[in-house]
Amino acid sequence: MAPSSPAAADGAGRFPPIAIVGRGCVLPGALNAEALGDAVLAGRDLLTEVPPDRWGIDRRDVSCAPPGGAAGLPPYDGDRCWTDRGGYVAGFEQAWDPDGFAVPAARLVGLDPVFLWPLHAARQALTGVARSADTRGAVWLGNLGFPTVGLARAAASSWLRRQAGLPPGAADSVIGPVDPRNRFMCGGPARLLAEAFDLRAGALALDAACASSLYAVKLACDALHDRRCDLALAGAVQAADDLFIHVGFCALSAMSRTGRSRPFHAAADGLVPAEGAGILALKRLDDALRQGDTIHGVIRGVGLSNDGRGRSLLAPAVEGQVRAMRQAWEVAGLDPASVTLAECHATGTTLGDATELESMAAVFDRCADLPIGSLKSNLGHLVTAAGVAGVIKVLEAMRRGVRPPTLHVDRPSPALARGPFRLLREAEPWDGFRRATVSAFGFGGNNAHVILDQAAEPGAFRPAPPLPSDDIAIVAIGAAVGKATDAATWADALARNRSLLTDGEGRVAWTRQSLRGLRYPPRDLERALGQQLLVLQVGREAAGRLQSPLPRDRTGVMIGFEADPDVARYGLRWRLATWARRWGTTADWRDAARDAVIAQLDSAGVLGTMPNIPANRLNGQLDLSGPSFVLSAGEATGLLAVHQACRALRAGELDACVVGAVDLSCNPVHHDAASAVLSEEWTPPGDGAVILVLRRLSDAAALGDPVLAVIPAEPPPTAELHLG
């Protein structure tokens, strides 16, 4: 039986509650939280066909029949997709107001939606929130690191202008002017968000695949608990080039054959992607109550995990999901049986939905008739923004006192009968105490689970204790920088002041992988980006230098990176089919040009481009199942990754962390963008990857690990990235 009040369910938690004092969104069919609540309660399906000209390609050059059907269409290959349906943002241009930010409106012209949607959502979230001149604000933004349309266009322009044999002005005729700032679409949106609202306590973007937004919420709660900020914006955006998303999910066989998003349906046949952004404004509960803020909900606990070495980087694992769920309830000090609504990840894939139900059955085994649902039945899979959209859905349901329905479940999955679940097929009153959970599980094995209450009693909770001031030891290093292929060669070059440049560039020409102990098929790695391969190489080097094993469940992986423009080669390959006709070139030229750009996309190629996989390949290789993600903050990325790792170690959330950064920016796309955007003193970049293994100094001494260096307890580093 559910408790009648918060006090009846509270235990000795270690997670002081965090108040949600604002929420905003830019989603398919819903440009604010109230509109999302209306659409969900009305049971509206918000999926549509792709808007005209969104993909920049003639539809006949990309459409195909789904496997086993639709005669008259070309068969599937790695250059096509079998549906163009998705969750698309509509009407944003009419709702968008570029004025009123702390940056000039002129600076926002030309930026991709990945920059603008979070600004619009954050303005909603901050409306009415109490702030003063000394309020320390910060930003944590999940951001899918696949290239946006703007970066894809900039990359194609850069490559085509260097291509011999094209008609004069060919690139400009199909691409037009490009804004080089869109090259910085990973870390840039978080930094712009902080600048636009004068939030000066930090800005960080991260990618943990579909769990990204709840990872961002957890890091924001950490900062509030540590009193590093007083107000946090946390959420995510998904605004990647939709053509790549559609063709990529088809290559993974994850895309719905019917173009329908049907979580928990017996005949569910895959996911349907969606785009958008969601932002929460967060404060410590006592501060929000004292300052008179509207409290839309209260975060009681968050749990994060990774699957470690599972069946594959794409297959979900019950064990990892269960650890994230139980961790959230443990830190909250609450009984899972007290939940009165569960918002599931539930993407509409048969394996994913069944795995999630099995995980939930293990955690909520003492529940009876637990109501569950999934927002993806309304608007598809928002990838990085899926979790925060689910939170906003739940907050609106709490406010209205109505549990919302899930669509398209006329034939429920048989897996529902194996747990204490009741699928919400119609809206129903949500009376009494309202406590909910939201889950998000991502490719690469990233798992997140958050617990939400409608309200909490003031003064009933102890503040978070001060963060312990442990010194942190660096116990192993792996590196490949310029011509140096390992840490020893790099250290020797530094000691002897030897150049690591080749023909004036700090380029890494190749990576190497020892087949001994390699946990991935070499053929699959041939399709991976250089970033992934270089991180895997130096991560294995660092792990090979350890004197004691890394604790599986207590070791995380945090890798700094920025989007690799080479992913956009796939979009160029596909669009060349249309552009070649406009240029009047032959079919033979077209086919040869496409193959010269990049080979057809397959499942290994999709995995080899996923932006979170530089971190998660190390999870699988080393079998590490602590929280893991990639993060982006421009030139400060590596230092901020180390700071996040040190914080997790000092808080006792991890006992070890594999942390570092990778950058392969010796390429023409980055050169063109950086030279146009950055100052005259801009220094051409060098390629490299560095991985550190960190432990608390006291643990390293007890384990007999060599201590290469010590990071003393001190305030976190600050850094800024200015675009334009």
C-alpha positions in Angstrom: 0.0 0.0 0.0 1.4 3.5 -0.9 2.0 5.9 2.0 -0.5 8.7 2.6 2.2 11.4 3.1 5.9 12.0 2.5 6.8 11.5 6.1 5.3 8.1 6.1 7.8 7.0 3.4 10.9 8.8 4.4 14.0 7.1 5.9 17.5 8.0 6.6 18.5 9.2 3.2 21.8 10.6 2.0 20.3 12.8 -0.7 19.0 16.1 0.6 16.0 17.0 -1.6 16.4 19.3 -4.5 13.5 21.5 -5.6 12.4 21.8 -9.2 11.5 25.5 -9.3 11.0 25.8 -13.1 10.6 23.7 -16.2 10.6 24.5 -19.9 10.7 22.6 -23.2 10.7 22.7 -27.0 9.2 19.4 -28.1 7.2 18.0 -30.9 3.7 19.5 -30.6 4.6 21.2 -27.3 6.6 24.4 -27.1 6.1 24.6 -23.3 5.4 22.4 -20.3 1.7 23.1 -20.2 1.3 22.2 -23.8 3.1 18.9 -23.2 0.8 18.2 -20.3 -2.3 19.0 -22.4 -1.1 16.8 -25.3 -0.3 13.8 -23.2 -3.6 13.9 -21.2 -5.5 14.3 -24.5 -3.8 11.2 -25.8 -2.4 12.9 -28.9 0.1 11.2 -31.2 2.6 13.9 -32.1 4.6 12.0 -34.8 4.5 13.3 -38.3 6.4 12.8 -41.6 9.7 14.7 -41.9 9.1 18.4 -42.8 9.9 19.3 -46.5 13.5 20.1 -47.2 14.6 19.1 -43.7 16.9 16.4 -45.0 18.2 18.3 -47.9 17.9 15.4 -50.2 15.5 14.1 -52.9 13.3 11.6 -51.1 13.8 9.0 -53.9 17.5 9.0 -53.1 16.9 7.8 -49.5 13.6 6.0 -49.3 13.4 2.2 -49.3 11.1 -0.6 -48.4 11.3 -2.0 -44.9 12.7 -5.6 -44.7 10.1 -7.9 -46.1 7.6 -5.4 -47.4 6.5 -2.5 -49.5 7.0 -3.5 -53.1 7.9 -0.8 -55.6 10.5 0.8 -53.4 14.2 0.1 -53.5 15.5 -2.5 -51.1 17.2 -1.4 -48.0 20.9 -0.7 -48.1 23.2 1.4 -45.9 22.3 4.6 -47.8 18.5 4.5 -47.1 15.8 4.4 -44.5 12.4 2.8 -44.5 10.4 5.5 -42.7 10.5 9.3 -42.6 8.2 9.6 -39.6 9.5 11.2 -36.4 8.8 13.7 -33.6 9.5 17.1 -35.2 9.5 20.5 -33.5 7.0 22.8 -35.4 6.2 26.5 -34.9 9.5 27.4 -33.1 10.3 30.2 -35.5 7.1 32.0 -34.7 7.5 31.5 -30.9 11.2 32.3 -30.7 12.2 35.8 -29.4 16.0 36.5 -29.6 15.7 39.6 -27.5 16.0 39.8 -23.7 19.1 37.7 -23.2 22.4 38.8 -21.8 23.9 38.4 -25.3 22.9 40.5 -28.2 20.2 39.1 -30.5 22.5 39.5 -33.5 24.9 36.9 -32.0 22.1 34.3 -32.2 21.5 34.7 -35.9 22.8 31.7 -37.8 23.1 29.4 -34.9 21.6 25.9 -35.1 18.6 24.9 -33.1 21.0 23.0 -30.7 21.9 26.5 -29.4 18.4 28.1 -29.6 16.1 25.5 -28.3 17.8 25.3 -24.9 17.7 29.1 -24.6 13.9 29.1 -25.3 13.3 26.3 -22.8 15.5 27.8 -20.1 13.7 31.2 -20.4 10.5 29.4 -19.5 12.2 27.5 -16.7 13.6 30.6 -15.1 10.4 32.7 -15.4 9.4 33.7 -11.9 12.4 32.0 -10.2 13.8 34.2 -7.4 17.4 35.4 -8.2 19.7 38.1 -7.0 23.0 39.6 -8.1 24.9 37.2 -5.9 23.0 34.0 -7.0 25.6 31.6 -8.3 24.1 29.8 -11.3 25.5 27.0 -13.5 24.5 24.8 -16.4 24.6 21.0 -17.1 23.3 20.1 -20.5 23.0 16.7 -22.1 23.7 17.1 -25.8 23.8 14.4 -28.5 27.2 14.8 -30.1 26.3 13.8 -33.6 26.8 16.7 -36.1 23.9 19.1 -36.4 22.7 20.3 -39.8 24.9 23.4 -39.5 28.0 21.4 -38.8 27.1 18.9 -41.6 26.7 21.8 -44.0 30.0 23.4 -42.9 31.8 20.1 -43.2 30.4 19.4 -46.7 31.3 22.9 -47.8 34.9 22.5 -46.5 35.4 19.2 -48.2 33.7 20.1 -51.5 35.7 23.3 -51.9 38.9 21.2 -51.8 37.5 18.7 -54.3 39.0 18.8 -57.8 36.8 18.3 -60.8 33.6 19.9 -59.6 31.9 22.7 -61.6 32.8 26.2 -60.4 30.6 27.2 -57.4 29.3 23.7 -57.0 29.4 23.7 -53.2 27.8 27.1 -52.9 25.0 26.1 -55.3 23.8 23.3 -53.0 24.9 24.4 -49.5 25.0 28.2 -49.5 26.6 30.3 -46.7 27.6 28.5 -43.5 28.1 29.7 -40.0 31.4 28.4 -38.6 30.2 28.7 -35.0 28.1 25.6 -35.5 31.3 23.6 -35.6 31.3 24.0 -31.8 27.9 22.4 -31.3 28.9 20.1 -28.5 30.2 22.3 -25.6 29.0 25.6 -27.2 25.3 25.4 -26.3 25.9 24.9 -22.6 28.4 27.8 -22.5 26.0 30.1 -24.5 23.1 29.1 -22.1 25.2 30.2 -19.1 26.2 33.4 -20.8 22.7 34.3 -22.0 21.4 34.1 -18.4 24.5 35.4 -16.6 25.1 32.1 -14.8 28.8 32.3 -13.8 29.4 29.2 -11.8 30.2 26.9 -14.7 28.8 25.3 -17.8 29.2 21.7 -19.0 27.8 19.6 -21.8 27.7 15.8 -21.6 26.6 12.8 -23.5 25.5 9.5 -21.9 23.3 8.6 -24.9 19.6 8.2 -23.9 20.4 8.7 -20.2 22.1 12.1 -20.8 19.5 14.4 -19.3 19.2 12.5 -16.0 23.0 12.3 -15.8 22.9 16.1 -16.1 20.3 16.3 -13.4 22.5 14.2 -11.1 25.6 16.4 -11.7 23.5 19.5 -11.1 22.2 18.1 -7.8 25.8 17.3 -6.8 26.8 20.9 -7.3 23.9 22.2 -5.3 24.7 19.7 -2.5 28.3 20.8 -2.5 27.2 24.5 -2.5 29.2 25.2 -5.6 26.1 26.9 -7.0 22.7 28.1 -5.8 20.7 27.7 -9.0 21.3 25.0 -11.6 19.9 24.6 -15.1 19.8 20.9 -16.0 18.4 19.1 -19.0 19.2 18.1 -22.6 18.9 18.9 -26.2 18.7 16.6 -29.3 19.1 18.5 -32.5 21.4 16.3 -34.6 21.1 16.0 -38.4 17.8 14.0 -38.6 18.9 12.3 -41.9 21.8 10.6 -40.1 19.5 9.7 -37.1 17.0 8.0 -39.4 19.5 6.1 -41.6 21.6 5.2 -38.6 18.7 3.7 -36.6 17.8 1.7 -39.7 21.4 0.4 -40.0 21.0 -0.8 -36.4 17.7 -2.5 -37.2 16.3 -0.4 -34.3 13.9 1.8 -36.4 10.2 0.9 -36.4 9.2 -0.8 -39.7 5.8 0.8 -39.5 6.9 4.2 -38.4 4.8 3.9 -35.2 6.1 4.3 -31.6 4.3 1.6 -29.6 6.0 1.0 -26.2 4.8 -2.2 -24.5 2.7 -3.3 -27.5 2.8 -7.0 -28.4 3.7 -6.1 -32.0 6.1 -3.2 -31.3 8.7 -3.2 -34.0 11.2 -0.5 -33.0 11.6 3.1 -32.1 10.8 6.3 -33.8 13.3 9.2 -33.2 12.3 12.7 -32.1 14.0 16.0 -31.5 13.7 18.8 -28.9 15.0 20.2 -25.6 13.9 20.2 -22.0 15.3 22.3 -19.1 14.8 22.2 -15.3 15.6 24.9 -12.9 16.9 23.5 -9.6 17.6 24.8 -6.1 18.2 23.3 -2.7 14.8 22.7 -1.2 15.3 24.9 1.9 16.4 27.8 -0.4 13.4 27.5 -2.7 11.0 27.5 0.3 12.7 30.4 1.9 12.8 32.4 -1.3 9.1 31.8 -2.1 9.7 29.9 -5.4 7.0 27.8 -7.0 8.0 24.2 -6.4 6.8 22.0 -9.2 8.3 18.8 -7.7 11.1 17.5 -5.5 14.0 15.3 -6.5 14.5 12.7 -3.8 17.2 10.6 -5.3 19.2 9.8 -8.5 21.0 6.6 -9.4 23.5 6.1 -12.2 25.3 3.0 -13.5 26.8 1.4 -16.6 26.4 -2.2 -17.7 30.1 -2.9 -18.0 31.0 -5.8 -20.2 27.6 -6.9 -21.3 26.4 -8.8 -24.4 27.2 -5.8 -26.6 27.3 -2.0 -26.4 23.8 -2.0 -27.9 22.1 -4.7 -25.7 20.5 -3.6 -22.4 21.4 -5.5 -19.2 19.1 -6.1 -16.3 21.9 -6.1 -13.8 23.1 -2.6 -14.7 19.5 -1.1 -14.8 18.7 -2.7 -11.4 21.9 -1.2 -9.8 20.9 2.3 -11.0 17.3 1.9 -9.7 18.4 0.5 -6.3 21.0 3.2 -5.9 18.4 5.9 -6.3 16.2 4.4 -3.6 19.1 3.7 -1.3 20.5 7.3 -1.3 16.9 8.6 -0.9 16.3 6.4 2.1 12.9 5.4 0.6 11.0 2.2 0.1 10.4 1.4 -3.6 6.9 0.2 -2.7 6.0 3.8 -2.0 6.0 4.7 -5.7 2.6 5.6 -7.2 3.6 6.1 -10.9 6.6 4.9 -13.0 7.5 6.7 -16.2 9.4 4.1 -18.2 12.2 4.4 -20.8 10.3 2.0 -23.0 11.3 2.8 -26.6 9.1 0.3 -28.4 11.9 -2.2 -29.1 10.9 -5.8 -28.0 14.2 -6.5 -26.3 14.5 -3.1 -24.6 11.0 -3.0 -23.2 11.1 -6.6 -21.9 14.5 -6.0 -20.3 13.2 -2.9 -18.5 10.1 -4.7 -17.2 12.4 -7.5 -15.9 14.6 -4.9 -14.1 11.6 -3.1 -12.7 10.1 -6.4 -11.4 13.2 -7.0 -9.4 13.1 -3.6 -7.8 9.4 -3.1 -7.4 8.6 -6.7 -6.4 6.6 -5.6 -3.3 4.4 -3.2 -5.3 0.9 -4.2 -6.4 -0.8 -2.8 -9.4 1.9 -0.2 -10.1 0.8 2.2 -12.8 3.3 2.6 -15.6 3.5 4.5 -18.9 5.9 6.0 -21.5 5.9 9.4 -23.2 7.5 7.9 -26.3 4.1 6.6 -27.3 3.2 10.3 -27.9 6.3 11.8 -29.5 8.9 9.1 -30.1 12.4 8.8 -28.7 14.2 12.1 -27.8 17.5 10.3 -27.2 19.5 12.7 -24.9 16.4 14.6 -23.9 14.2 11.6 -23.3 14.6 11.6 -19.5 14.0 15.2 -18.9 10.9 15.1 -21.1 9.6 12.3 -19.0 10.3 14.4 -15.8 8.3 17.3 -17.3 5.4 14.9 -18.2 5.4 13.6 -14.6 5.5 17.1 -13.1 2.5 18.1 -15.2 0.6 15.0 -14.2 1.4 15.7 -10.5 0.1 19.3 -10.9 -3.1 18.2 -12.5 -3.6 15.1 -10.2 -4.1 12.9 -13.2 -2.0 9.9 -14.3 -1.7 10.2 -18.1 -2.4 7.4 -20.7 0.0 5.6 -22.9 -1.0 5.3 -26.6 -1.1 2.3 -29.0 -1.4 -0.5 -26.5 -4.5 -2.3 -27.7 -2.4 -5.5 -27.5 -0.2 -5.2 -24.5 3.1 -7.1 -24.4 3.0 -10.5 -22.6 6.1 -9.3 -20.6 3.8 -7.0 -18.6 2.2 -10.1 -16.9 5.6 -11.0 -15.4 5.6 -8.1 -12.9 3.3 -6.0 -10.7 2.4 -3.6 -13.4 -0.7 -1.9 -14.7 -0.2 -0.2 -18.1 -2.1 3.1 -18.1 -4.3 2.9 -21.2 -6.6 5.8 -20.1 -6.1 8.8 -17.9 -7.1 8.3 -14.3 -7.2 10.4 -11.1 -3.9 10.5 -9.2 -5.2 11.0 -5.7 -3.3 11.1 -2.4 0.5 11.1 -2.1 2.2 11.5 -5.4 5.6 9.9 -5.8 7.0 8.9 -9.3 10.1 7.5 -10.9 11.6 8.3 -14.3 14.1 5.9 -16.0 16.4 6.5 -18.9 18.7 3.7 -20.4 21.1 4.4 -23.2 23.3 2.8 -25.8 26.7 2.0 -24.4 25.1 0.6 -21.2 24.3 4.0 -19.5 21.5 3.8 -16.9 19.8 6.5 -14.9 16.8 6.5 -12.5 15.3 9.5 -10.6 12.7 9.7 -7.8 10.3 12.6 -7.7 7.8 13.7 -5.1 5.2 16.4 -5.6 6.2 18.1 -2.4 8.3 17.6 0.8 8.0 18.9 4.3 10.2 22.0 5.1 13.0 21.5 7.6 12.6 17.7 7.6 16.0 17.0 6.0 19.6 17.5 6.9 21.8 19.5 4.5 24.5 17.6 2.7 27.7 17.3 4.7 30.8 19.1 3.4 32.6 17.2 0.7 35.7 15.3 2.2 39.0 16.9 1.3 40.8 13.8 0.1 43.9 14.2 -2.0 43.6 12.2 -5.2 46.4 10.1 -6.7 47.2 9.6 -10.3 48.2 5.9 -10.4 48.5 5.3 -14.2 48.8 7.2 -17.4 48.2 6.4 -21.1 48.9 8.9 -23.8 49.2 9.3 -27.6 50.1 12.9 -28.6 51.3 14.0 -32.0 54.1 11.6 -33.0 54.3 10.1 -29.5 52.4 6.8 -29.5 52.5 6.1 -25.8 53.0 7.9 -22.5 56.7 7.1 -22.2 57.5 8.5 -25.6 55.5 11.6 -24.8 57.2 12.1 -21.4 60.6 11.7 -23.0 59.8 14.3 -25.7 58.6 16.8 -23.0 61.7 16.2 -20.9 64.0 16.6 -23.9 62.0 19.5 -25.5 61.6 17.5 -28.7 59.0 18.4 -31.2 56.0 16.0 -31.7 55.0 17.7 -35.0 54.9 16.1 -38.4 55.3 18.6 -41.3 54.3 21.4 -38.9 51.2 19.6 -37.6 50.6 17.8 -34.4 48.7 15.1 -36.2 48.3 11.5 -34.9 48.8 9.5 -38.0 47.5 6.1 -36.8 46.3 4.1 -33.8 47.3 0.6 -32.8 45.3 -2.0 -30.9 46.9 -5.2 -29.5 44.8 -8.2 -30.4 45.7 -9.8 -27.1 42.8 -9.2 -24.7 40.9 -7.1 -27.2 37.1 -7.4 -26.4 35.8 -6.0 -29.7 35.9 -7.6 -33.2 38.7 -5.9 -35.2 36.5 -5.7 -38.2 34.0 -3.6 -36.2 36.8 -1.3 -35.0 37.8 -0.7 -38.6 34.5 1.3 -38.9 35.1 3.4 -35.7 36.2 7.0 -35.6 39.8 7.8 -34.7 38.6 9.3 -31.4 37.2 6.0 -30.3 40.2 4.1 -31.3 42.7 6.5 -29.7 40.9 6.5 -26.4 40.7 2.7 -26.4 44.4 2.5 -27.2 45.6 4.8 -24.4 42.9 3.5 -21.9 44.3 0.0 -22.4 47.8 1.4 -21.9 46.9 3.1 -18.7 45.0 0.0 -17.4 48.0 -2.2 -18.2 50.2 -0.2 -15.9 48.0 -0.7 -12.8 49.3 -2.7 -9.9 45.9 -3.6 -8.5 42.6 -4.3 -10.3 39.9 -1.7 -10.7 36.7 -2.4 -8.7 34.1 -3.2 -11.3 31.0 -1.5 -9.8 33.0 1.4 -8.2 35.0 2.6 -11.2 33.6 5.2 -13.6 34.8 6.5 -17.0 34.7 10.2 -17.9 36.2 11.3 -21.3 36.3 14.8 -22.7 35.7 15.2 -26.4 34.1 17.4 -29.1 32.1 16.3 -32.1 34.1 14.8 -34.9 33.2 16.4 -38.2 34.1 13.2 -40.0 30.7 11.8 -38.9 29.2 14.2 -41.4 30.8 12.3 -44.3 27.8 10.0 -44.2 25.4 12.9 -44.8 27.6 14.1 -47.7 27.6 10.7 -49.2 23.8 10.5 -49.2 23.2 14.1 -50.3 25.7 13.7 -53.2 23.1 11.5 -54.9 20.8 14.5 -55.2 23.4 17.1 -55.7 25.2 15.2 -58.5 22.0 15.5 -60.6 21.9 19.2 -60.1 25.5 19.5 -61.2 24.8 17.4 -64.3 27.5 14.8 -63.5 27.4 11.2 -64.6 26.1 8.3 -62.5 29.6 6.8 -62.6 31.1 10.0 -61.2 28.4 10.1 -58.5 29.0 6.5 -57.4 32.8 7.0 -57.3 32.5 10.3 -55.4 30.2 8.8 -52.8 32.5 5.8 -52.2 35.5 8.2 -52.0 33.8 10.2 -49.2 33.0 7.1 -47.0 31.6 3.6 -47.4 28.0 2.6 -46.9 26.8 2.8 -43.3 26.3 -0.4 -41.4 25.7 -1.2 -37.7 29.5 -1.2 -36.9 29.7 2.2 -38.6 26.9 3.6 -36.5 28.4 2.3 -33.3 31.8 3.6 -34.4 30.4 7.2 -34.7 28.3 7.3 -31.5 29.6 10.2 -29.4 29.3 8.5 -26.0 31.2 5.4 -27.1 34.7 6.8 -26.5 33.9 6.4 -22.8 31.7 3.3 -23.1 34.1 1.2 -25.1 36.4 1.4 -22.1 33.5 0.2 -19.9 33.2 -2.9 -22.0 36.9 -3.4 -22.6 37.8 -3.1 -18.9 34.5 -4.3 -17.5 33.8 -1.2 -15.5 30.2 -0.4 -14.5 30.3 2.8 -12.6 28.7 6.0 -14.1 30.4 6.9 -17.4 30.0 9.6 -20.0 31.7 12.0 -22.3 31.7 15.7 -21.6 32.5 18.9 -23.6 33.6 22.3 -22.6 36.0 23.4 -25.3 39.6 23.7 -24.2 38.6 23.3 -20.6 37.1 19.8 -21.2 40.0 17.7 -20.0 40.4 19.6 -16.7 36.7 19.6 -16.0 36.6 15.8 -16.6 39.3 15.5 -14.0 37.3 17.7 -11.6 34.2 15.6 -12.1 36.2 12.5 -11.4 37.8 13.9 -8.3 34.4 15.0 -7.0 33.0 11.5 -7.4 36.0 10.0 -5.6 35.9 12.5 -2.7 32.1 12.0 -2.3 32.7 8.2 -2.0 30.5 7.5 -5.1 33.5 5.9 -6.8 36.7 4.2 -5.7 38.5 4.7 -9.0 38.0 6.6 -12.2 39.4 6.4 -15.7 39.4 10.0 -16.9 40.9 11.9 -19.7 40.2 13.6 -23.1 40.7 13.2 -26.8 40.9 15.6 -29.7 41.5 15.0 -33.3 41.2 18.5 -34.7 43.9 18.4 -37.3 41.3 18.3 -40.1 40.2 20.9 -42.6 36.7 21.4 -41.2 38.0 22.3 -37.7 40.7 24.5 -39.2 38.2 26.5 -41.4 35.8 27.0 -38.5 38.4 27.8 -35.8 40.3 30.2 -38.0 37.1 32.0 -38.8 35.6 32.2 -35.2 38.6 32.4 -32.9 41.0 35.3 -32.4 44.0 36.2 -34.5 46.1 34.6 -31.9 44.5 31.3 -32.5 47.0 28.4 -32.4 46.4 25.5 -34.8 45.4 22.4 -32.8 47.3 19.1 -32.2 45.8 15.6 -32.1 46.1 13.6 -28.9 44.5 11.6 -26.2 45.5 11.3 -22.5 44.0 8.9 -20.0 44.6 9.0 -16.2 43.6 6.5 -13.6 42.6 8.1 -10.3 42.2 6.8 -6.8 42.0 8.5 -3.4 45.5 8.9 -2.2 44.8 6.9 1.0 43.4 4.0 -1.1 46.4 4.1 -3.5 48.8 3.8 -0.5 46.8 0.9 1.0 46.8 -1.0 -2.3 50.4 -0.3 -3.0 49.8 1.6 -6.3 52.5 3.8 -7.6 51.6 7.4 -7.1 52.7 9.4 -10.2 51.3 12.7 -9.0 48.8 14.0 -6.5 45.8 16.3 -7.1 45.3 18.2 -3.8 41.8 19.2 -2.6 41.1 22.7 -3.9 38.4 24.7 -5.6 37.4 23.4 -9.1 39.1 25.0 -12.1 37.2 27.7 -14.0 37.3 28.2 -17.7 35.4 29.9 -20.5 34.8 29.2 -24.1 33.7 32.2 -26.1 32.3 31.8 -29.6 32.5 34.8 -31.9 
